[in-house]
């Protein structure tokens, strides 16, 4: 071991590799991060991370060390015990990206498809850098883009009826759109459209140009935007079915600070603007069009998830002692992104929850992490996951790329968690639970945490106790069921969900203060079924929605929750003996 490795500092400045692409825009990157003088193509991305294709370098007095080598030499120190145990490498890749022209139309695989695809291409002996290779690593690639400037993207399918409207009658007939009755049929449609090439595509291209010109002249802004973009793509990529993308996919506009989370299986293309991008540490891209690179329509249609949706993420913002603290929460486990806007009076101190990369985009931040570091604008710092404390002083704007994302279920030792489906919980009960977040209590030796799960940010709920899931029926339940541990408490009114939880020795209470047990749940299920039958024939009415509960009802819930916590804490303590 070298002297440098033996000292194991808490942090190191980074030198980050630049990726040059025809679609890049150097002047869109330079205001946010240092880049060297370039020849040839413009800068499209600057990577901050340990990905083997282009790792950052950690800068020490005795020289520079590639970040992937540094982490391998002492994973427990640089990653922290949790990330070292679960990932063995930096779990995220952090980028500054600037698009001066549209990127390729693409999607990313989920974890299973990435692992299988990488193994298949390795077994086939396809070189890692071969142009016809799709899987560069065995990892999935959920990603979050946060706008630094006004930013546009294509992401996710439009509703079926809107696609038909944008295509118009002539293209609908030519593309047999009438055969598309449900979202699952979009796989067939994508295969039919994107396999049309050469002379077979020319008639469709002519019809598209005519339709795009009609839409571009429309007084409706959405139609005009789609028509103009389709004409622009036709000029840039003649003969490419990706020209149809503005008719098929949502066109999203983000203002600075707004985020876009893209899960696996969602077709998307970034169009213009500068962003910060954080993702699971992967470079797996399956392309559909708008590129001269390798395209695999068969693979894309296999991995495509027509029901998956992009998620526009608004930051959760808090203010305290000279600091504006913004947090972008996503469903991804590997990362979280935060921003600190600090004035000259600020001193923001925290204990890292894992490895971090700090990027200063404005001012100069004074960092204390074992040693003192002056982090000037456009520079970055890698902070070890084992670092005991970090203190940040302004005035500056500092972004924190954190991995892995903290979850309430990670709490170790003598604790339990109250899990809340934030989408279904009555709004007037939220303050009662948030109060427990702000002032955590111990019951004997057992610390009680509260964690919300929802498809959207919830007013008044601190970001650190909130997990966002993709919109969709049952998504919050599935997330809670995967994270809740025996002895935890879940608040839900869903009877089948409650039955599954009780079978796992998880305590369950509904928002009316009814405590479910294995003995009572069968009776509750029977009552539910009878009431559903009575409502179906008009004998019973549904409960009124949005009605304000009385103070007595709120007290009943609070008292029942308190009794459940006391019981759960007692059993938790007994089990720990």
N, C-alpha and C positions, 0 to 999 in steps of 0.2 A: 504494500500500500504506500502511495506517495505521501509526502508531507501535506500536500494540499488536501488529499482525501482524509487524512487523519484528523485534521482540524475540524472538518464538518461544520462549516459556517451555516447560519440560518438562511442566508439569502445570497443571490448573485445577480448582477446585471445580465441582460440577455442581448445577444446579437442575433437577429432574426433573418431567415432566408426570404428572398423576394421571388415570387412566381410571376413570370412574364407571359402575358396572353394577348392575342389580337384584340380581344374585347376589353382589355384593361384600360385604366385611366390614371396615369401616374399622378397627375395633379389632384386627383380625388383621394389619393393615399397619403401624399407627402404632408398635408397639414396635421395628420394624426399619429404618424410613426416615422421614425428615421428610416431612410432608404439610401443606399449608395448611388452614385452616378450610374446610369444604365445605358447600354447600347442595345439596339434592336427593338423588340416588341415592348409596349408599355407595361408598367407594373399593374398586375391585376389583383394580387393578394400578397400579404406578408403573413407568414406562418409563425405562431408562437407555440412551441410545444416540443414533443419528443418523437413525433411520427418518423419512422425509419426513412421515409422518402426524403425528408428535408427537416432534420432536427435543428432547433435553435442551439446556440452555443452559450454556455455559462462562462462569464468573464471573471477570471481571478487574477491576482497579481502575477502569478507564475504562468499564466497562459489561459487559453480557451479550451473548454471541454464540451463536446456534443452532449446535449441534454439527455439523450437516450443512454449514452455510456455512463453519465453521471448517476442517473437513477439506478441503473443495473449494479453499480458499484456499492451502493448503500440504500436500498429501497426503503427500509424502515425509517431511515432518517429523512430522506427527501420527500417521500410520499406520506409518511405517517403510517401507523400500524393498520388502520382500516383500509386505506387505498392500496397499501402494499399487499395485504391479505386478499382483497377481492379482485384487484386488477393487475398488480405487479408492474404497472407502468403508469405514467400520467394518464388519467382516464379521459381527458378532453384535449381538443385541439382548438386554439384561439386564433382568430384571423382578423386582419383589417382587409376589407375587400372594396374595390371601386370598379363599377361597371360603366364604361363609356359606350358600350353596345351590348345587346342581349347575349347572355350566356346560353349554353345549350339547354334544350328541353330535356329534363332528366328526372330520375327518382333514385332513392336510396333503399337498399334492402333492409329487412328486419334481421334480428340476430341469427335466427335459424337459417334464413336464406344466405346470409353472408358467410356463415361457417361452412355450409354445404357447398356454396359456389366457390369459395377459396380452395377448399380441399379438392374439388373436382378439377379446377384449373391447375393446381399444383401436381395432381396425379397425371394430368395430361402433358406435363412438362412445358407449359406455356411460360416463357420468361416473364418475370415480374413487370418489366417495363415494355413488354410487347404491345404494339398498338391495338391488337385485337383482344387484349386482356381486359375483363370487366372487374374482377375482384383483386384489389391490391393488398388486402388484409382480411382477416376473419371477423371483422367487427361490424356492427350495425352503425348507422349514422343519423340519429335524430339530430336536428340542428335548430338553433335560434339565431335569427338575424335581428339586430337592433339598429335602427336608422341613425346615422350621424348627420346626414343631409336628407332632403326629400328623396324618397326612394320608391321605385316601382317594381312590381313583380307579377308574374303569372303563377297561380298556385291553386290546385284543386279544381275539380269539375264544377262547372255551372250546373244549376238544376236542369233536368232534362228538357223541360218546356222552354227554358231560356236558350239552350243550345239550338233547339229547333227554330226559335225565333231569329237568332243571329244567322243561322245557315240560310234561311229562306227556302221557299218551296222548291226551286230548281236544284239546289245542292242537296236538299233532303231526299229528293227522288234519286239523284245520281248516287248518293251514298247509302240508299236503302234505309233511311233513318226510321221509317215506320216499323222496322223490325226491332227497334230498341225500345223495350217496354219498361225496363227496370235498370237500376244502376249497374247490376252485375253484367248486363249486356254491353256495357261500355268497353269491356275487354275485346269483344268481337268487333266493335266499331273501331277501336284503336288499331287493331290488327289489320282490318280492312283498309283503313285510311293510310296508315303509315307504311304498309307494304307496297303501296302504289308508287312506283318510281318510273323515271324515263318517259317513254312515249305514252305509257298508260296513265301517267299523272297529268299530262298536258291539258286534256279537256277539263279536268277538275281545277287546275290552276287558272285557266281562262274564266271559268265560272266564279271562282273565288275572287278574282280581280274585279269582275263586274259587280259582285255582291259587296265587296269592300268599298268600292267607289260609291255605291248607293248609301251604305251606312255612313261613310265619311261626310256625306252631304246632309245627314240627318240633323234635325234640331235637338234630338235627344242626346245628351252628353255621353251616356254610356255607349250608345250605338256609334256615335262619332269617334269616340276613343278606340273602340274595337276595330272599326273600319280603317282608321289611319294607321294603327299598329299593324294590321294585316298587310297593308300596302307597303309599309316600311320593311316588314319581314320578307315580303316577296322580292323587293329590290335587293336585299342583303343575301337572301338564300334562294335563288331561283331553282325550281325543281324540287324543293324540300317541302314535304307535307306539313312540317312545323309551321308553315304560313297560316294554317288553320287554327293555331293555338288561341288567338284572341277570341274566336267564336266559341271555343270549347271550354276554356279555363277562365277562372276569375281573374280580373285585373285588379290588383291591390295597390293602393297608394299609402305609403307610410310617411308620417312626419317625424322629424328628429325625436328620438326617445321612444317611439313606438316599436314593438317587437313583432316578429312573425316566427312562430314555431312550426316547423315542417316535420311531421312524423314519417316513419317508413311507409313506402308505398304511394306517396303523394307526388304526382307529376308537377314540376314547377320549373320556372326559369326566372332568374333575376334579370331585370331589364336595364335600369339606370340608377345611379346614385351610389353613395358610400355607406357602408355598414360595418359594424362589428359583428363577427359571426363566431359562435361557439358551438361545438358539436362533440359527440363521442369521437374518440381518436381513430378516425378512419378516412380513407380516400376512395371509398367505393362509390362509383357513379355508373348507373345504367342509363344510356342516352337514347332519346327517341328522335331527335332532330335538331335543326338549327346549329349544325356543326359539321365539320369535315372529319371528326374523330369517329371511332368505332361505334356503330349502332347495332343493337341486338333487340329487334322488335319482339321476337319470340320470348326471350328472357324477360323483357320489360313487361309484357302482358301477363306472364306468370307471376311476377312480383307485384304488379299493380294492385292496389287496394281501392276500388272505386268508391267505397264508402268512407275512407279516411279523409279527414278534413284538416286543412291548415288552421292554426289558431293564432289570431291576433292577440298579442300579449301587452297589456298596459302595465307599466311599472307600479309597484306598491311603494309609495313615497312617505317617509317620515322625516320630521325635523327635530333636531336637538342640538343645543350648544354649538352653533356655528356650522352644523353639518346638515345637508340635505342628502338623505340616504335612500336610493332607489334600488328596488329589487325586482328582477324579472324571474318569476317562478314558472317552471314548465313541468310536464310529466316525466322528463328525462332523469334518470338516476345519476348520470355521470357528471353533471355540471350544474352550476348556477351562475348567473351574471348579476353583478351589482355595480352601482356607481356612487361614488362619494364626491359631492360638491362641497368643498371645505373653504371657509373664509379664514382670515388670518388669526382668529381666536380659537379655531377648532383644534382639538386633540382627540382623535378617534382611536380608541384602543380596543383590541379584541384578541381572543385566542383563536388561531386558525383551526378550522374543522377538517382540514386536509391541505394538499398542495395548492398553491395559488400562483397566478401570474397577475401582477399589477401593471397597468398601463396608464401613464399620465398623458392626458391629451391637452391640458391647459395649465399654465402656471408652473410652480415647482413644489413638489411634495417632499417633506422631510420625514423619512421613514426610519423607525427604530425597530430592528429585527435582529437581536443579538448584537449587531453593529449598526452604525448610523449610515444611511444612504440618502443622498440628495437625488431624488427622482425628477429630472427635468421634463418639460413637455416633449412628447414624442419618443420617450424612452420607456423601457419595461424592466421589471424585476421579478425573478423567480423566488418564491418564498417556500421554504421546506414545510411539509406537513407536520413535522415534529417540533416546529418552533413554538415556544411557550406563549409568547405574546408579541403582537405587532402594534405599533403606535404610528398614526399618520397625522401629520400637521400640514396645514395649508399656508397660503391660499393656493388651491389647485383643484383640478378635476381628475379623479383617479378611478379607473375601472378595475374591478376585482373579478377575475375568472377563477371560480372555485370548483374543486372537484374532490371527491364526489359530492353531489348535492346532499345537504343534511336532511335526514328524515327523522321523524319522531320515533320510529321503531328502532333507531340506532341506540337509543338510550339504554345504557347497560346498568346492571346492578339492580338495586332494590327500588324499582319504579314501575308504574303502570300508566297507560295512556287511555284517555277518553277520546274515542274517534267519533267525529261528527260529519254526517253528510250535509255539507253546507248549503247545497241546492234545495233540499227538502225541509231543512230546519226552519220553523217559523221565525221570521225576522225579529219578533219581540223577545225571543229567548236568546238571541245571539249575545247581547251585552252580559248576560249572566255567565256565559261560558268564556267570553273574552276576559272578564274579570279574573277568572281562574288562570288564564294565560299570563296576565300581567302580574299576578301575585300568586305564584305557584305555592301549594301547600304540601306539607308532609303530614301523613297520617301515621303516627308512630315513626318508623324508620322508612316508610314508603313514600317516595315523591310521586305526586300525581300530575301528569302532563295532559294538555288538551291539544288535539290536532284536528284541523278542518280539512276536508277533501271536497272539492267542487270543480265545476267546469268553467268558472269565472272568478275573478278577484272579488272578494267580499268586503264591503265597506266596514271599516273598524276592526278587521281581523289582521293582526300583525303577520308580515310575510313569513317569518321564521316558523310559524306554526300552521302553514298553509301548503297543501299540495294541490296543484292544478292537474286535472285530467282532461282528456279529449272529450268534447261534447258527445253525448250518446246515451241511450237508455242503459242503465245498469253500470255505467263506467265508474261512478263513485263507489258503488257497492263492491265491484271487483277489486278496485284499488284497496279499499279498507280490508277486504277479506284476505288480500295477499300480505298486508302489513301487520294486521292486528295479531297479537300474541295471546296465548292462554292467560287468563287473569285480567286482560284488558276489559274496557267497557265500550260498547257501541250504542249510539243513539240512533234508532231507526224505527219506522212504523211498518216496514216491509216484513210480512210474516214469513214467507219462504226464506228470505235472507236471514231473519232472526233464527230460524230453525238450524240453518247451516252453522251459524256462529255458536249457538248453544252446544252443538255437537262437538265443537272445538274447545269447549270450556271457556268461552268468552261471555261475559255478562252483557245482557241486552235490556235496554229500557227505551220506551217510545217517548215522544214529545208531550204526551199527556200524563206522564208519570206512572204508566203501567210497566211493571217489571215483569219481563218474560222469564219463565222457567221451563224446564223440560216437561214438567207436569202440566203447566198451563198453556203451552204453545199449541197443542193439539186442539184444545177448546177454542182458542183464539182463531185458529185456522177454520174451524167449523162455522163459527160466527161470521167470519169474513165471507165464506162461501155462500151462506144463507142470505146475507145482506146483499151480495152481488146478484143473486137470483131475484130477490125482491125488487131491487132497483131496475133490473132488466125488464120486469113486467109492470113497472110503474107504481108498485105498492109502497116502496121506500124511496126517499130522496137522498141524493148525494149530500155530503156535508158541505155547507157553504164555504167557499174559498175566500181567503183574505180577511176573515172576520177576526177582530181583536179579541184575544183571550182575556178573561177577567184576572184580577190580581190573585184571586183564590186559586185559579187554575195554574197560574205561574208558580205560586207557592207550593202547590201540590207537586209540580214537576221538580222544583228545587229540593224539596224535602225528600222525594223519592230518589233523586240523584245522590243526595248526601248519604242516604242509607246504603245505597248500592256501593258508593265509594268506600264507606267504612267497612262493609262486608268484604269487598274485593281486596282492600288493603290488609285486612286481618288474614284472609286466606293466602295472600301473597307472602306475608311475613312468615306464616306457618310453613309454607312450602319451601322457604329459603333456609329453614333450620336443618 
